[in-house]
Amino acid sequence: MPEVKRKPKESFESLLRRFSKQIQQSGRILQVKKVRFYKRPKSPRAKRSSALRRKMIEEKKEYLKKVGKLKDGFPGTKALMKL
């Protein structure tokens, strides 16, 4: 952890600015963000099921376009699944 000691007659804002600059240069912020926003990799089964779902929705969308029930605006997957 970077340490910053207050210089004589230094304002709190400048002390805070120096500290945050040292934190950024040390790479701690990037490290913390990687841990905080970590997503577990999907299992092969989950990848396959989401790919199949996307393919099914795309096929249904193409069919509805051919039939004429789907116009310029694409309603959304929930509305599409209800049809």
C-alpha positions in Angstrom: 0.0 0.0 0.0 1.5 3.4 -1.0 2.2 5.7 1.9 2.0 9.5 1.7 3.1 11.8 4.5 1.7 15.2 4.8 4.2 18.0 4.0 4.3 21.2 6.1 1.6 23.6 5.1 0.1 21.1 2.6 -3.6 21.2 2.1 -5.7 18.1 2.5 -6.8 18.2 -1.2 -3.2 18.1 -2.5 -2.4 15.3 -0.1 -5.3 13.4 -1.3 -4.3 14.1 -4.9 -0.8 12.8 -4.4 -2.2 9.7 -2.7 -4.6 8.9 -5.4 -1.9 9.4 -8.0 0.3 6.9 -6.2 -2.5 4.4 -6.0 -3.2 4.7 -9.7 0.5 4.3 -10.6 0.8 1.2 -8.4 -1.9 -0.6 -10.3 -4.0 -1.3 -7.2 -7.2 0.1 -8.8 -7.0 -2.2 -11.8 -6.3 -5.2 -9.5 -9.4 -4.4 -7.3 -11.6 -3.9 -10.4 -10.5 -7.3 -11.8 -11.5 -9.0 -8.5 -14.8 -7.0 -8.1 -16.1 -7.5 -11.6 -14.9 -11.1 -12.1 -17.2 -13.4 -14.0 -16.8 -17.1 -13.8 -16.3 -18.6 -17.3 -19.3 -20.4 -18.6 -19.4 -24.1 -18.6 -19.6 -25.8 -22.1 -23.1 -26.9 -21.3 -24.2 -23.3 -20.6 -22.5 -22.0 -23.7 -24.3 -24.6 -25.8 -27.7 -23.8 -24.3 -27.3 -20.1 -24.8 -26.1 -20.6 -28.4 -29.1 -22.8 -29.1 -31.5 -20.2 -27.6 -30.0 -17.5 -29.8 -30.3 -19.6 -32.8 -34.0 -20.5 -32.0 -34.8 -16.8 -31.5 -33.1 -15.9 -34.8 -35.0 -18.6 -36.7 -38.3 -17.4 -35.2 -37.5 -13.8 -36.1 -36.8 -14.8 -39.8 -40.0 -16.8 -40.0 -42.1 -14.0 -38.6 -40.5 -11.6 -41.1 -41.4 -13.9 -44.0 -44.9 -14.3 -42.7 -45.3 -10.6 -42.3 -46.0 -10.5 -38.6 -42.7 -8.8 -37.8 -42.2 -5.3 -39.2 -39.3 -2.9 -39.1 -39.1 -2.6 -35.3 -37.8 -5.7 -33.6 -40.0 -6.2 -30.5 -37.5 -7.9 -28.2 -36.9 -11.5 -27.2 -39.7 -11.7 -24.6 -42.3 -10.5 -27.0 -40.9 -12.8 -29.7 -41.0 -15.8 -27.4 -44.7 -15.2 -26.7 -45.7 -15.3 -30.3 
